[in-house]
Amino acid sequence: MSLVIAKPRAEIKITLRDGKQVTGMSWEITPLEIAKGISKQFAEKMVVAKVNSEQWDLNRPLEADCRLEFLGVDDPEGQAVFWHSSAHILGEACERHYGCLLEHGPPTDDGFFYDMRMANK
C-alpha cells in the first residue's frame, strides 16, 4: 500500500457504461466508491469492475482517466469471477479446517469444485 501512497494525485474522469462521467482523484477513488455513489444496493450486487476492458478489483484505486463498467453475478464474466473466487475460498477453508491437500479444482461452466484428499491418506 505504501507504493500507492507515494503516487502523485491528479483529477481524473471516469466514464461509465451509460456515458455519464464521474470525477475523482487518481490513486484514491475506487470502483466500489463509484458503485456506492450509484446506490448501496447496486454496489452490493457487483463482483468485479472492468477498467478499459480489463478486470479490476472493486477496491483497487483508479490510476487515470478511464472507462468503467461493473459486473455482477448476472453477467457471465462476473459469474466466472465469482465462481473462481469461491473456489479459492473453498480450497483455503478445506486446507485450514480439515488439513486437505488440493488436487484439482477450477471453476466450470456450471459452478466450481475441488478434488482434494486428506494429507494422511
C-alpha positions as CSV (number, residue, x, y, z in Angstrom):
1,M,0.0,0.0,0.0
2,S,2.9,2.4,0.6
3,L,3.6,2.4,-3.2
4,V,0.1,3.8,-3.7
5,I,0.5,6.4,-1.1
6,A,3.6,7.8,-2.9
7,K,1.8,8.1,-6.3
8,P,1.1,11.6,-7.5
9,R,-2.6,12.7,-7.4
10,A,-4.5,14.2,-10.2
11,E,-8.2,14.7,-11.0
12,I,-9.4,12.0,-13.4
13,K,-12.5,11.5,-15.4
14,I,-14.3,8.1,-15.2
15,T,-16.7,7.3,-18.0
16,L,-19.5,4.9,-17.0
17,R,-21.2,2.4,-19.4
18,D,-24.1,4.8,-19.9
19,G,-21.8,7.7,-20.9
20,K,-22.1,9.5,-17.6
21,Q,-18.8,10.9,-16.3
22,V,-17.7,10.9,-12.7
23,T,-14.6,12.8,-11.5
24,G,-12.2,11.6,-8.8
25,M,-8.7,11.7,-7.6
26,S,-6.2,9.2,-9.1
27,W,-4.8,6.6,-6.8
28,E,-7.7,7.4,-4.3
29,I,-11.1,6.7,-5.9
30,T,-12.1,3.1,-6.3
31,P,-14.7,1.4,-8.4
32,L,-16.5,0.4,-5.2
33,E,-16.8,4.0,-4.1
34,I,-18.3,4.9,-7.5
35,A,-20.7,2.0,-7.3
36,K,-21.8,3.1,-3.9
37,G,-22.4,6.6,-5.3
38,I,-24.9,5.0,-7.7
39,S,-26.6,3.1,-4.9
40,K,-25.8,0.9,-1.9
41,Q,-27.9,-1.9,-3.4
42,F,-26.1,-1.6,-6.8
43,A,-22.7,-1.8,-5.1
44,E,-23.7,-4.8,-3.1
45,K,-24.5,-6.8,-6.3
46,M,-21.2,-6.1,-8.0
47,V,-18.4,-8.7,-8.2
48,V,-15.8,-7.1,-10.3
49,A,-15.1,-3.9,-12.3
50,K,-13.7,-3.6,-15.8
51,V,-11.4,-0.6,-16.4
52,N,-10.7,0.0,-20.0
53,S,-11.9,-3.6,-20.7
54,E,-9.5,-5.1,-18.1
55,Q,-10.9,-6.8,-15.0
56,W,-10.2,-4.7,-11.9
57,D,-10.8,-5.4,-8.2
58,L,-13.5,-3.2,-6.8
59,N,-11.2,-1.9,-4.1
60,R,-8.2,-1.1,-6.4
61,P,-7.7,2.6,-6.9
62,L,-8.2,4.0,-10.3
63,E,-5.0,5.4,-11.8
64,A,-6.0,7.7,-14.7
65,D,-8.9,8.7,-17.0
66,C,-10.8,5.5,-17.9
67,R,-14.0,3.7,-19.0
68,L,-15.6,1.9,-16.1
69,E,-18.1,-1.0,-16.2
70,F,-19.4,-3.1,-13.3
71,L,-20.2,-6.8,-13.5
72,G,-22.4,-8.8,-11.1
73,V,-23.2,-12.5,-11.0
74,D,-26.0,-11.9,-13.6
75,D,-23.2,-11.2,-16.1
76,P,-21.4,-14.3,-17.4
77,E,-18.0,-12.7,-16.9
78,G,-18.9,-11.6,-13.4
79,Q,-20.3,-15.0,-12.6
80,A,-17.0,-16.6,-13.7
81,V,-15.1,-14.3,-11.4
82,F,-17.4,-15.1,-8.5
83,W,-17.0,-18.8,-9.1
84,H,-13.2,-18.6,-9.4
85,S,-13.0,-16.6,-6.1
86,S,-15.4,-19.0,-4.5
87,A,-13.3,-22.0,-5.5
88,H,-10.3,-20.4,-3.8
89,I,-12.3,-19.7,-0.6
90,L,-13.5,-23.4,-0.6
91,G,-10.0,-24.7,-1.1
92,E,-8.5,-22.4,1.6
93,A,-11.2,-23.4,4.1
94,C,-10.7,-27.1,3.5
95,E,-6.9,-26.8,3.8
96,R,-7.1,-24.9,7.1
97,H,-10.1,-26.6,8.7
98,Y,-9.6,-30.2,7.6
99,G,-6.0,-30.3,6.5
100,C,-6.9,-31.3,3.0
101,L,-4.5,-31.3,0.1
102,L,-6.0,-29.7,-3.0
103,E,-5.7,-31.7,-6.2
104,H,-7.7,-30.1,-9.0
105,G,-10.5,-27.5,-8.8
106,P,-11.2,-25.0,-11.5
107,P,-14.4,-23.0,-11.9
108,T,-16.5,-24.6,-14.6
109,D,-19.4,-23.5,-16.8
110,D,-21.8,-24.7,-14.1
111,G,-20.0,-23.5,-10.9
112,F,-16.8,-24.7,-9.3
113,F,-15.3,-27.7,-7.4
114,Y,-12.2,-29.0,-5.8
115,D,-10.9,-32.6,-5.8
116,M,-9.0,-33.0,-2.6
117,R,-7.6,-35.6,-0.3
118,M,-6.6,-35.9,3.4
119,A,-2.9,-35.4,4.0
120,N,-2.5,-38.7,5.8
121,K,-4.5,-40.9,3.4
